[in-house]
Amino acid sequence: MQGLWQWITEHGVVVGTYALLVVDIVLRIVSLAVVPRNRRPGSALAWLLAIMVLPIVGFPLYLLLGKAQLPRARREKQQQVNRLMRVRAQGIPDSELDEDSPSWLQSAVRLNRELGAFPLVGNNDVELEIDYETSLARMAADIRTAREDVNVLFYTMGLDEVTADFFGALGEVADRGVIVRVLYDHWGSVSHRREYKAMRRFLDAHGIAHFPMMPMRPFRDGAFQRPDLRNHRKLLVVDGERGWMGSQNLIASHYDKPANIRRGLHWQETMARLRGPIVSELNLLFATDWYFESDEVLEDEDLVRRAPDTSGTYECQLVPSGPGFVLENNLLLFNQLFYSARHRICAVSPYFVPDESMLAALTTAAKRGVEVELFVSEIGDQFLVFHAQRSYYTALLEAGVRIHLYRAPTILHAKHVTIDDSVSVIGSSNMDIRSFLLDMESSMMVGGSDFMERMREVEDVYRSRSRELTLEEWKERPAPMMLLDNLCRLASSVV
C-alpha cells in the first residue's frame, strides 16, 4: 500500500492529466450522440459549442438544463390533466364564425382546438385595461361581488401597498364564506421575498387555500426537474362569470425592487376583462393547474357554468401552452396567423427572441407586402434577453418590419398581436424561446372587427409613447455592442 501511494504521489499529475483528457474526449463524443436528438438545430449547435469549448462544465450544465420537459411522474400527471380538460371542453359547443371572417381563420380555430382542446365560443364581451393600478382596482371590485368562488393564478404575486386592496378583497369574501383558491409561481413570487412572505401570512390568516406552482424542489417527484420550468399564466375568475387575463402580475409596477425604483422603472401592461362563455374555458384552465399542484379535482358544475350575460358579440378561444403539451401551441398559433396575414401584422412583446420559424414567418410577411410592426422596449430589465432580442433587429429592418421602441423608463410588458382586421391574440405569452418551450402560458384569440378597433386604440397609445428605429440608425451602433448582442443571441439558444 505504501508503495502504491508513493507511485501515485510521484505520477499523480501525469495520471490526472490523462484521466481528464479521457473524460474530455468521452464527453465530446457522447454529446455528439445525445445533444442533437429531437432538438432544434440552432439549440443543438449552441449546446455543442458550449460543450466543445469546456466539456467539464458544459456537459453537466446540459444535464441540468438541456431538457425542456417535466419529470416522468409530472408528465404523466399533466397527460391526465390534458385528457380531463379535453373531456370537459367537449361540453362547450363550438361557435360559428361571422360570415365575413376570412377563410383562413377557420383553420386557425381548428388548429387551436387540436392543440389545446378548447373550442371557439361566441357571445362574449371583452374590455381592455392598460392602466396598471386601475386594472388592480377593477379586479378587486369584481372579487367583492363574489357569491360562490374566486380563482386566482398569477406568475408573480406579492402583498405590498399597491396590491393591498386586491388582497383585502380576497380576505373579505373568504371571511364571508366564499371559496377562494390562489396559485402563484414559486420562483416568480418567492424572488420578491418580503412581499411573498406577507402574502402567505395574509392568505393563511384568512383560511385561503394557496399553493406555489412548479415549486423549486428539484427531486420532488423522485426525478430531477429542470428548475427554470415555470407557470407564467395570469388569470382571475369570479363565480365562473367574470374573468381577467393578460400580461400583468400582482405586484407594484416597479416590482418592489430598489434598483427599479432608483431608475424610475415601471411596467406597462394590457389586461382583458371577460364576460360570457369564454370564462368557463378560463375556469377549466385554472382547474388543470389547481389539480397539478393540489391533487384536488374540481367538479364540472363548479367550472363550466351557463353564462348569465350572453349579449357580447365576440368569438373567443383559449389556447394554453407549456412543457406539458406535446407541441409548442403558442408558437404554432403565431406562425399560422403570420403566414395567413394579408395586409397588416402588429405584434407587442417585451421579450422578442424568435426561433427560426417565427423569424421567417415575419420577414416573409414583410417581403410579400404585409405591413409588419413590432413594439418592444427601448430598455430592458433582463440583460441576456434584451441583447439577444436586439440581434434580430437588422434582419427585421432589412425585410421592411417597422420597429417601435417604447420609451424609457417604462418596460412595455404587454403581449398581444393583431392580424389584418380579423383576429387578435392577447395573453401571457412572450415571443421568445422561453415562452415557447419552458413556460406554461395562456393566450386568447378574439375574432371580430369591433374588438380590433379597441386593439388599434391600444396600439395607437403605445405608438404615441414610442419612437421608431430606422435601419440607418441601427447600422451605426458601436461594434462592441453588436458583438455583445450576437453573443447573447447565441447564449439564448441554449434551451
Secondary structure as UniProt FT lines:
FT   HELIX           2..34
FT   TURN            35..38
FT   HELIX           41..53
FT   HELIX           55..65
FT   HELIX           72..89
FT   TURN            90..91
FT   TURN            99..100
FT   HELIX           103..116
FT   STRAND          121..129
FT   HELIX           132..143
FT   TURN            144..145
FT   STRAND          149..154
FT   TURN            161..163
FT   HELIX           164..175
FT   TURN            176..177
FT   STRAND          179..185
FT   HELIX           186..190
FT   HELIX           193..205
FT   TURN            206..207
FT   STRAND          209..213
FT   TURN            218..221
FT   TURN            227..228
FT   STRAND          230..231
FT   STRAND          234..238
FT   TURN            239..241
FT   STRAND          242..246
FT   TURN            253..256
FT   HELIX           258..263
FT   STRAND          266..268
FT   STRAND          271..275
FT   HELIX           278..294
FT   HELIX           300..302
FT   STRAND          314..321
FT   TURN            323..324
FT   HELIX           329..340
FT   STRAND          344..348
FT   STRAND          352..353
FT   HELIX           356..367
FT   TURN            368..369
FT   STRAND          371..377
FT   HELIX           383..390
FT   TURN            391..392
FT   HELIX           393..399
FT   STRAND          402..406
FT   TURN            408..409
FT   STRAND          410..412
FT   STRAND          416..419
FT   TURN            420..422
FT   STRAND          423..427
FT   STRAND          431..432
FT   HELIX           433..437
FT   STRAND          439..447
FT   HELIX           449..464
FT   STRAND          466..469
FT   HELIX           471..475
FT   HELIX           479..492
//
